[in-house]
Amino acid sequence: MKAGMLLLLAIVVFVCGCQTGQVAPPPKLIDLPLHEALGHDLSQAELQQVFAYQFRARNAEGRLHAVLDILPVCVDKMSADTAYETIATFLAQLLRARQYDDLQRTIDYLRNMFPNHTGLQELCTVTEIQYLQATGRFDKAVTLLTTESRELSDANMARVTGRLLARGASKAALPAAERLCDFVVSKTQGKRRTLDAAAAKWVWLAQKQGKLDLVPVRLARLVAEGATPEVVARAYTGAGNAVLQKSDKALLRQMMQIGQSLTSKLRDKNDRTDIARLMLDYSCIIEDFGASLHLLRICYQDDLESEEYLRMSNKVLAHKALKEGRTDEAVRRFRDFMESAKSWNTGQYDPSTGEMVPVDAILGLNAKRIGDILAKAGDKKGATAAYGEAKTYYQAAGGKVKDGTAWKTNIEKALKELSGL
């Protein structure tokens, strides 16, 4: 009786299921043998899922030959883009797993089997460059990239160039990195993304090798070759501190010219302000105080009534007055600056040394400057008083800076000079 009831219940469930359309789902595509899976009407996404699984499974079993056997089927059944993406993923898996022999076999197979398939030939080149880099053959990777550059799209060449240069900072790799950047700038016209990928590194290499005179030359070349202005701006600001610390006026004038040209091409206000801040430092060192005032207005364009802007502009006007022989105005403005500086809670960063300067050292520097101005003007009494003030400030500053720093040396030198005045 129970058996009969169970049979009846099973029949009812089956019939109801058929009536409502709720039938058992088909087996997963990846669980089917490849020939059975391909017997279904599959979308590109489903084909990609099937082949990706087949590649992984056959490779995991150590059967690379079985992977190679189905590569022609993969290319035949899929669109060019989907086949490229699927095969690229498999090659990347071999590279990450360090299956270098299998990777080389697969690359060789693809090159020979699909000689007219532009996408796969390009994929082989890109992967081989990555393989050479991963195995420490940086110079050979660069050689292959430069040799095959005409066959690579801008997107792929930019991606590979960026990866090579990101890891080409070791001393041994510098010559090859330099060679790659030179090639990109000189021989890849029209590939703007690739040029952008090399831009900052090319400028950095000049710094790294102590060739700061090449920094403005390379920046100007990048602008001329059509690199994205925002990319060149990052390279410009990246070199800023190194250029400042050299304090070479001829170099700084070149950087000013590049900065002026570059600023006009930048759309973002923040980018223009970053360039202007560096140029402001450059202009003060080369004593182009007219430019300094203009650059200050750019840097503080949204805050021209701020205390900081007024203090900075007063300091620039003091130097401008001194340069133009207006002694009384210069002394008055330097004094105003000192009064303002006395209220600071912390010192100021000196971009030329990369060090923080204590307030007492800043006051000492300005007091001595006032002494020098008055001495030159024949005011011996005023000069003596200013020198005494400077000595007091410098003595206080001496205990606030570390031994061996540039500013420790500056303070000691100033105190020695003041002792003889």
Secondary structure, DSSP 8 states (H G I E B T S, - for coil): -HHHHHHHHHHHHHHHHHHHT-------GGGS-HHHHTTS---HHHHHHHHHHHHHHHHHTT-HHHHHHHHHHHHHHS-HHHHHHHHHHHHHHHHHTT-HHHHHHHHHHHHHH-TT-HHHHHHHHHHHHHHHHHTT-HHHHHHHHHHTGGGS-HHHHHHHHHHHHHT--SGGGHHHHHHHHHHHHHH-TT-HHHHHHHHHHHHHHHHHTT-TTHHHHHHHHHHHHT--HHHHHHHHHHTHHHHHHHT-HHHHHHHHHHHHHHHTT---HHHHHHHHHHHHHHHHHTT-HHHHHHHHHHHTTT-TTSHHHHHHHHHHHHHHHHHTT-HHHHHHHHHHHHHHHTT-SS-EEETTTTEEE-HHHHHHHHHHHHHHHHHHTT-HHHHHHHHHHHHHHHHHHHTTS-TTSHHHHHHHHHHHHHHT-
